[in-house]
Amino acid sequence: MSKTIKVAEIRDLLPGTGKVVQADGHEIALFNIDGEFFAIDNICSHSGGPLCEGFLSADIVECPWHGAQFNVKTGAAMCPPATADVRSFPVKVEGNDLLIELGIPELLCTS
């Protein structure tokens, strides 16, 4: 099950830039890569740095604190010091709206 939340409009994000958005209590880095939109956790898995403030080159963002690099399309950690990926979130474009799909954990029921 998932929840889709509007976080921005296309005009809010120029190609080659990123923006921090809030979605249901999550701080997310939203990126525009040549007109395609991608979203990952804004918090570096190495030391908690703000990824959206990092240097963006093609589809790689570099954490401004220690240089860890992440693929903004997948959230994959690309080099040390990060060894863990960050979460990525599907982005949908509906008209001019950018929506992020947040996964909601299924509740386990026992009888």
C-alpha positions as CSV (number, residue, x, y, z in Angstrom):
1,M,0.0,0.0,0.0
2,S,1.3,3.5,-0.7
3,K,0.4,7.1,-0.3
4,T,0.9,9.8,-3.0
5,I,1.6,13.4,-1.9
6,K,1.9,16.6,-3.9
7,V,5.3,18.2,-3.0
8,A,6.0,20.8,-5.7
9,E,5.2,22.0,-9.1
10,I,7.3,21.5,-12.2
11,R,8.1,25.3,-12.3
12,D,9.6,25.0,-8.8
13,L,12.6,23.0,-10.0
14,L,14.8,23.9,-13.0
15,P,16.8,21.2,-14.8
16,G,20.0,20.3,-13.0
17,T,18.8,21.5,-9.6
18,G,17.5,20.0,-6.4
19,K,15.0,21.1,-3.7
20,V,14.2,19.9,-0.2
21,V,10.5,19.0,0.2
22,Q,8.4,17.7,3.0
23,A,6.2,14.7,2.5
24,D,4.2,13.3,5.4
25,G,7.0,14.1,7.9
26,H,9.8,12.9,5.6
27,E,12.5,15.3,4.4
28,I,13.1,14.5,0.8
29,A,15.5,15.7,-1.8
30,L,13.8,16.2,-5.1
31,F,15.9,16.6,-8.3
32,N,15.2,17.6,-11.9
33,I,17.6,15.7,-14.2
34,D,17.0,16.9,-17.8
35,G,13.2,17.2,-17.2
36,E,12.9,13.9,-15.3
37,F,12.2,14.1,-11.6
38,F,13.7,11.9,-8.9
39,A,13.4,11.8,-5.1
40,I,15.6,10.4,-2.4
41,D,16.0,10.8,1.4
42,N,17.7,14.2,2.0
43,I,19.8,12.7,4.8
44,C,23.2,11.1,4.0
45,S,23.5,7.6,5.2
46,H,27.1,8.2,6.3
47,S,26.7,11.1,8.7
48,G,23.4,12.8,8.2
49,G,24.5,15.5,5.8
50,P,21.8,17.4,3.7
51,L,22.1,15.8,0.3
52,C,20.1,18.5,-1.4
53,E,22.8,21.1,-0.5
54,G,25.4,18.9,-2.2
55,F,27.0,19.2,-5.7
56,L,24.8,17.7,-8.4
57,S,26.6,16.3,-11.5
58,A,24.5,14.4,-14.0
59,D,22.5,12.0,-11.8
60,I,25.0,11.9,-8.9
61,V,24.8,14.1,-5.8
62,E,27.8,14.6,-3.5
63,C,27.1,15.1,0.2
64,P,28.5,18.5,1.2
65,W,29.8,17.2,4.5
66,H,32.2,14.3,3.6
67,G,31.9,13.7,-0.1
68,A,29.8,10.6,-0.1
69,Q,28.0,10.2,-3.5
70,F,24.6,8.9,-4.3
71,N,22.7,8.2,-7.5
72,V,19.6,10.4,-7.4
73,K,17.6,8.0,-9.6
74,T,18.1,4.9,-7.3
75,G,19.5,6.2,-4.0
76,A,22.5,3.9,-4.4
77,A,25.7,4.8,-2.5
78,M,28.3,5.3,-5.1
79,C,31.5,5.7,-3.0
80,P,32.9,5.8,0.5
81,P,32.5,7.1,3.1
82,A,28.9,6.0,2.6
83,T,28.3,2.3,2.6
84,A,24.5,2.3,2.8
85,D,22.0,3.4,0.2
86,V,19.4,6.0,0.9
87,R,15.7,5.4,0.1
88,S,14.4,6.5,-3.2
89,F,10.8,7.4,-3.9
90,P,8.8,7.2,-7.1
91,V,7.9,10.6,-8.5
92,K,4.7,11.1,-10.6
93,V,4.0,14.1,-12.8
94,E,0.3,15.0,-13.0
95,G,-0.2,18.2,-15.1
96,N,2.1,20.7,-13.4
97,D,2.2,18.9,-10.1
98,L,5.0,16.7,-8.7
99,L,3.8,13.9,-6.5
100,I,5.9,11.5,-4.4
101,E,4.8,8.0,-3.7
102,L,5.5,7.0,-0.1
103,G,5.4,3.3,0.8
104,I,3.3,2.5,3.8
105,P,4.3,-0.6,5.8
106,E,1.7,-3.3,5.9
107,L,0.4,-4.0,9.3
108,L,0.8,-7.6,10.4
109,C,-2.3,-9.1,12.0
110,T,-2.3,-12.2,14.1
111,S,-5.3,-14.1,15.2
